[in-house]
Amino acid sequence: MSLKPGMVPPPPGEESQTVVLPPGWQSYLSPQGRRYYVNTTTNETTWERPSSSPGIPASPGLHRSPLPPTVNGYHASGTPAHPPETAHMSVRKSTGDPQNLGSSSPGKKHSKENTITINCVTFPHPDTMPEQQLLKPTEWSYCDYFWADKKDPQGNGTVAGFELLLQKQLKGKQMQKEMSEFIRERIKIEEDYAKNLAKLSQNSLAAQEEGSLGEAWAQVKKSLADEAEVHLKFSSKLHSEVEKPLMNFRENFKKDMKKCDHHIADLRKQLASRYVAVEKARKALTERQRDLEMKTQQLEIKLSNKTEEDIKKARRKSTQAGDDLMRCVDLYNQAQSKWFEEMVTTTLELERLEVERVEMIRQHLCQYTQLRHETDMFNQSTVEPVDQLLRKVDPAKDRELWVREHKTGNIRPVDMEI
């Protein structure tokens, strides 16, 4: 049957009747399966079923105790302070409110709740929570996709999402270094090429060629010297404008990333220690509740005259254990909130650094291509004088000049007379 607001399912053995609660009261089950009642107006909680008549409990032998305000919509027992359909929890939310990070009572898995804890981090349960709004829904941003841990492909452990981002950054730094080394090899080739060109330009081969062809040949050798100078300048500019900036960009980057890694790792360790404390406090509360139940049963069968006093003491210890659990849960949520805030800030900064790195490399590679085009232009200018002289080569004139200089006589032989 469907229940109206303020009505709760009947406890075992009372299925035939429907329990009507006073206005403002709601009924929930503790993780141990015990039913308790919460006044949603005053945040008062009690094991007793409240009566419609003020001050008259529905059943004797239990205690009523006010609790501190709920944390993130949850009581220390791990049950929501409001019905699940109105308790909105989120590990991440775009409003930037760090207090709405999940159940204040993190557990390995709560079948009746909307959260699940994995590696000490509390997430919305995928089976009950709607899809979350991304912090940057229009982008594939680092701050939205690296909250969980990932299985390590090289072992049986896991790698934190933040660790993957750091590895990406360090890999980018390594790629930048390797690009710088590549340009250095390119510079070495240019320097060797220029050296060989200059050496070849001094070669004496065909130095005795004469005439206009000899002049063109001499210009060919001179163009080699000019080209060698062009390549030396190209290699020098490659060093100062491409290789050096690539090598020196973020010299202390690895050290900075190591500090960043330690900071986030310390926050994660603190979160883990807070989670251990929550589990320890929850266990202690369970033991105190069990002890209280046992003493309550002893009172009902009157096994001891001291049972009533023992019950009071057990109630105080149970209340103290509940307060301790609430305190531990609050410290856990504070630690998770701090980790959350630092994760968002740091991942956005890593994202900015990666964009900056890519843009820097792109600009310097553009500078490389620009220098390359300039080198080609200057190389072309070194061979233009050669083209001009080659167009002036005149074999007939060269022959005339050579004959004038080396002639031995222009009288031809005649027949001998008798």
Disulfide bonds with the S-S distance in Angstrom:
none
